[in-house]
Amino acid sequence: MELNRNGIIGQSTSLVDVFRILDKVAPTDSTVLVTGESGTGKELLVRALHANSRRADCPFVPINCGAIPKELLESELFGHEKGAFTHAIRSRPGRFELADGGTIFLDEIGEMDLSLQVKILRVLQEKEIERVGGTGCKKVDVRIVAATNRDLESEVMAGRFREDLYYRLNVIPLHLPPLRERGMDILILAQCFLERFCQKKNRPLLRLGEDTARVLLAYGWPGNVRELENFMERLSILVDGDYVQVDDLPAKIRDNVGPLDSLPPLPEGALGTPPAVAAPISPVTAPELVTTPAGTKLPDVGLRGEAVPSSAPAGGGQFVWPDLSVLEAQGINLKDFLEAVEFRLIDEALQRADGVKNQAAELLGIKRTTLIEKLKKKNG
């Protein structure tokens, strides 16, 4: 069955990895800990987790542990009996009881007081809760999903978060990358938000100008997707023309990214224009050799398995795997050959992305952290 993304938009490698884990863990009842900076969309991801679970037809109950005073949070979570405290004029079920059979989402669990962490740990271990002022326990069948923008390992070391609870929650870790590491997802989200807000306001659809798109890609988005969404709503109100130009952007963003002529060019097709068709590869009679950082010389193998100059563009034609004669002719092994191919593709991606590692990683279909590790290996 196709994964229900619950409105999460994007196609970056890092987000695809998140969906891959989500697809595997959603049908289970395993506890999940979602981490990520504020504004990355952690609640949206947790709702997608619930929507793809066997509990999808049962309640989804969120609670922000950082927004409720600690003296009231216990009652909100576990409920209370009549007379348990002042103003407790009647018995009241808590969020765990309301979520029975479904999923409870403990957002910002890193803000929870240590005394309450002990009680959450008991729920995880015993699957039962006790109301404030109650005398007995009540069994609950809930899936617990927690989220935080804090580094819980550091919080454990500092004594602000229980180590045993951390390991109970961190059965399946899911990390949402910040928007600045999602490459072209920035433009996909920006245009999607613009379209939505323009429709709501019954105005013609706004488009991003090419230079504007370059600025948006270069900006760090400290508030992540939430900041981008709010900014697109502002533009849908204030921009008069059909395109969002650089002058329409606030000085805060323009100053942050620096001069426009210092920004990398926009990748082909970034704003929906079809990519240019590459020229076909022409065979050559004498193979030109490329040199790997280790000094190994290899023939530059084209899409048809022919040796081509290192300056030749990648192009059409059916791919044919190079055979062992390539290795034998140069007296090299498989490891050296694969490294040479990998390093050349990395170099090409970095050239096309003007050295911007996020965009290069997107072109290669790998994570930015993976690219950095490969560069360290290459330059080591």
C-alpha positions in Angstrom: 0.0 0.0 0.0 1.3 3.5 -0.9 2.6 5.5 2.1 0.2 8.3 3.2 2.6 11.3 3.6 -0.2 13.3 5.3 0.7 16.4 3.4 4.5 16.3 3.9 6.0 17.8 0.7 9.5 17.2 -0.6 11.7 14.9 -2.6 15.1 15.4 -1.1 17.3 12.4 -0.3 17.2 13.1 3.4 13.4 13.2 3.4 13.1 10.1 1.3 15.2 8.3 3.9 12.8 9.5 6.6 9.8 8.1 4.6 11.6 4.8 4.1 12.0 4.3 7.9 8.4 5.6 8.4 7.0 3.0 6.0 8.7 0.2 8.0 7.9 1.4 11.5 4.3 2.7 11.0 2.6 -0.8 11.0 4.3 -1.7 14.3 3.6 -0.6 17.8 7.2 0.3 18.5 7.8 3.6 20.4 9.3 6.3 18.2 11.3 9.4 19.1 11.2 12.2 16.5 14.0 14.7 16.7 14.7 17.9 14.7 14.9 21.6 15.0 11.8 23.7 15.8 9.7 24.2 12.7 10.8 21.2 10.7 7.3 19.6 10.9 7.7 16.9 13.6 4.0 16.8 14.4 3.1 16.4 10.7 5.5 13.5 10.6 4.0 11.9 13.7 0.5 12.3 12.2 1.7 10.5 9.1 3.0 7.8 11.3 -0.4 7.4 13.0 -2.2 7.6 9.6 -0.2 4.6 8.3 -0.5 2.5 11.4 -3.0 -0.2 12.4 -4.3 2.4 14.9 -5.3 4.9 12.2 -9.0 4.6 13.0 -8.5 5.2 16.7 -7.7 8.5 18.4 -4.6 10.6 17.8 -4.0 12.7 20.9 -1.2 15.3 21.0 0.0 17.2 24.0 2.7 19.8 24.2 4.7 19.0 27.3 6.4 22.4 27.2 3.2 24.5 27.0 1.5 23.3 30.1 2.7 24.2 33.6 4.3 21.2 35.3 1.8 21.3 38.2 -1.1 20.8 35.7 0.7 18.5 33.2 0.2 15.4 35.4 -3.5 15.9 35.5 -3.6 16.5 31.7 -1.7 13.3 31.1 -3.3 10.9 33.6 -6.6 12.6 34.6 -7.8 13.2 38.1 -10.5 12.1 40.5 -13.1 14.5 42.1 -11.6 16.4 45.0 -8.0 15.5 44.1 -7.1 19.2 44.3 -8.7 22.6 44.5 -11.3 23.1 41.6 -11.4 19.4 40.9 -15.2 19.4 41.1 -15.5 16.2 39.0 -13.5 13.3 37.8 -11.8 13.8 34.5 -9.9 11.4 32.1 -6.4 12.3 31.0 -4.9 12.2 27.5 -3.7 8.6 28.0 -7.2 7.4 28.6 -8.5 9.5 25.7 -5.9 7.9 23.4 -6.7 4.4 24.4 -6.4 2.2 21.3 -4.7 4.9 19.4 -1.6 7.1 19.5 -0.5 9.7 22.1 2.0 12.3 20.9 4.2 13.7 23.6 5.6 16.8 21.9 8.6 18.7 23.4 9.2 15.8 25.9 12.6 17.3 26.7 10.8 20.0 28.7 9.1 17.5 31.0 9.9 17.6 34.7 11.9 14.7 36.1 9.2 13.7 38.5 6.8 13.2 35.6 9.4 11.4 33.6 9.2 8.6 36.2 5.5 8.2 35.6 5.9 8.2 31.8 8.5 5.4 32.2 5.9 3.4 34.2 3.3 3.8 31.5 5.9 2.5 28.9 6.8 -0.5 31.1 3.5 -1.5 32.7 1.0 -0.1 30.2 -1.1 1.4 33.0 -1.8 4.8 34.5 -3.1 6.2 37.8 -5.2 9.3 38.0 -4.2 12.1 40.3 -6.0 11.4 43.6 -6.9 7.9 42.5 -6.4 4.7 44.4 -6.1 2.2 41.6 -4.4 1.7 38.2 -6.0 1.6 34.8 -4.7 -0.4 31.8 -4.3 1.6 28.6 -3.4 0.4 25.1 -1.6 3.3 23.5 1.3 3.8 21.2 3.6 6.5 22.6 5.4 8.7 20.1 7.6 11.6 21.5 9.3 14.5 19.9 11.9 17.1 20.9 14.1 19.7 19.5 16.7 19.1 22.3 19.7 16.8 22.2 18.4 14.3 24.8 21.8 12.6 25.1 23.2 15.9 26.3 20.2 16.4 28.6 20.8 12.9 30.1 24.5 13.8 30.7 23.4 17.1 32.3 21.0 15.2 34.6 17.9 16.9 33.2 16.5 13.8 31.5 16.3 10.3 32.8 18.6 7.9 31.0 16.2 4.9 31.4 13.3 6.9 29.9 15.5 8.1 27.0 16.4 4.5 26.0 12.7 3.5 26.4 11.6 6.2 24.0 14.5 5.9 21.5 13.5 2.5 20.2 13.0 3.9 16.7 14.7 7.3 16.2 13.4 9.5 13.4 15.3 12.6 12.6 13.8 15.4 10.5 16.5 17.4 8.7 16.5 21.2 8.9 15.2 22.9 5.8 18.6 24.2 4.9 19.8 20.6 4.3 16.9 19.7 2.0 18.2 21.4 -1.1 15.5 21.9 -3.8 12.7 21.1 -1.4 13.0 24.8 -0.4 11.7 25.9 -3.8 9.1 23.1 -4.0 7.7 24.1 -0.6 7.8 27.8 -1.4 5.9 27.5 -4.6 3.4 25.1 -3.0 2.8 27.6 -0.1 2.4 30.5 -2.6 -0.1 28.6 -4.6 -2.2 27.7 -1.5 -2.2 31.3 -0.1 -3.0 32.8 -3.5 -6.0 30.5 -3.8 -7.2 31.5 -0.4 -6.9 35.1 -1.2 -8.5 34.7 -4.7 -5.5 36.4 -6.4 -3.5 35.3 -9.5 -0.8 32.7 -8.8 2.6 34.2 -7.8 5.8 32.7 -9.2 9.3 32.9 -8.0 11.7 34.9 -10.1 15.0 33.1 -10.9 17.2 35.4 -8.8 14.6 35.2 -6.0 14.9 31.4 -6.1 18.7 31.7 -5.8 18.3 33.8 -2.7 15.8 31.5 -1.1 18.1 28.5 -1.7 21.1 30.3 -0.1 19.2 31.5 3.0 19.7 29.4 6.1 16.0 29.4 7.2 16.6 29.2 11.0 12.8 28.8 11.5 12.7 26.0 9.0 9.5 25.1 7.2 7.4 27.2 9.6 9.4 30.3 8.8 9.1 29.6 5.0 5.4 29.1 5.2 4.8 32.3 7.1 7.0 34.2 4.7 5.2 32.9 1.6 1.9 34.0 3.2 3.4 37.5 3.7 4.5 37.6 0.0 1.0 36.5 -1.2 -0.4 39.6 0.5 2.3 42.2 -0.2 3.6 41.4 -3.8 1.6 43.2 -6.5 3.1 41.6 -9.7 3.0 38.1 -11.1 6.5 37.2 -9.9 8.3 37.6 -6.6 11.5 39.6 -7.3 14.6 40.0 -5.2 13.4 43.5 -4.2 10.3 42.0 -2.7 12.4 40.1 -0.2 13.1 41.7 3.2 16.6 43.2 3.8 17.1 40.5 6.5 17.2 37.8 3.9 19.1 39.8 1.2 21.8 40.8 3.7 22.1 37.3 5.1 23.0 35.7 1.7 25.3 38.5 0.5 25.6 39.9 -3.1 23.5 38.3 -5.7 26.4 37.8 -8.1 28.2 35.6 -5.5 25.3 33.1 -5.4 25.5 29.9 -7.4 23.3 29.7 -10.5 19.9 28.0 -10.3 20.1 24.3 -11.3 18.3 23.5 -14.6 14.6 22.7 -14.2 14.6 24.1 -10.6 11.5 26.3 -11.4 9.8 23.7 -13.5 11.5 24.4 -16.8 12.5 21.2 -18.7 16.2 20.4 -18.5 18.3 20.9 -21.6 19.0 17.8 -23.6 22.7 16.8 -23.3 24.8 16.3 -26.4 25.5 12.7 -27.4 28.9 11.2 -26.6 31.2 10.8 -29.6 33.6 7.9 -29.5 37.3 8.6 -29.7 40.1 6.5 -31.0 42.6 7.0 -28.1 41.3 6.9 -24.6 42.2 9.9 -22.5 43.1 9.0 -18.9 41.9 10.6 -15.7 43.9 10.5 -12.6 42.4 9.7 -9.2 43.7 11.3 -6.0 45.6 8.1 -5.3 47.4 8.4 -8.6 45.7 5.6 -10.4 45.0 6.2 -14.1 41.8 5.0 -15.5 40.0 5.3 -18.9 37.1 7.6 -18.6 34.2 5.3 -19.4 31.2 6.8 -21.2 27.6 5.7 -21.2 28.2 3.3 -24.0 31.3 1.8 -22.4 33.6 3.8 -24.7 36.5 5.8 -23.5 35.8 9.5 -23.8 37.6 12.7 -22.9 37.1 13.8 -19.3 35.6 17.1 -20.7 32.9 15.3 -22.7 29.4 16.0 -21.5 27.2 13.2 -20.2 24.6 12.3 -22.8 22.1 9.9 -24.2 22.5 6.4 -25.5 21.9 3.1 -23.8 24.2 2.4 -20.9 26.5 -0.6 -21.3 28.5 -1.8 -18.3 32.3 -1.6 -18.7 33.9 -5.1 -18.8 37.0 -6.6 -17.3 39.1 -5.6 -20.2 39.1 -2.0 -18.8 40.7 -3.2 -15.6 43.1 -5.5 -17.4 44.2 -2.8 -19.8 45.1 -0.5 -17.0 46.4 -3.1 -14.6 44.1 -2.0 -11.8 41.6 -3.7 -9.4 37.9 -3.2 -8.9 38.3 -1.0 -5.8 40.5 1.5 -7.6 38.1 1.6 -10.6 35.0 2.2 -8.4 36.8 4.9 -6.4 37.8 6.7 -9.6 34.2 6.6 -11.0 32.9 7.8 -7.6 35.4 10.6 -7.3 34.7 11.8 -10.9 30.9 11.9 -10.3 31.5 13.8 -7.0 33.7 16.4 -8.8 31.1 16.8 -11.6 28.3 17.3 -9.1 30.3 19.9 -7.1 31.1 21.7 -10.3 27.4 21.8 -11.4 26.4 23.0 -7.9 29.2 25.6 -7.8 30.6 24.0 -4.7 27.4 24.0 -2.7 27.5 20.6 -0.9 23.7 20.4 -0.3 22.9 20.8 -4.0 25.8 18.4 -5.0 24.4 15.8 -2.6 21.0 16.2 -4.2 22.4 15.7 -7.6 24.1 12.5 -6.5 21.1 11.2 -4.6 22.9 10.9 -1.3 22.8 12.7 2.1 25.0 15.8 2.6 26.7 14.0 5.5 27.5 11.1 3.2 29.0 13.4 0.7 31.2 15.1 3.3 32.5 11.7 4.4 33.3 10.8 0.8 35.1 14.1 0.3 37.2 13.5 3.5 38.1 10.1 2.1 38.9 11.6 -1.3 41.1 14.4 0.1 42.7 12.2 2.8 
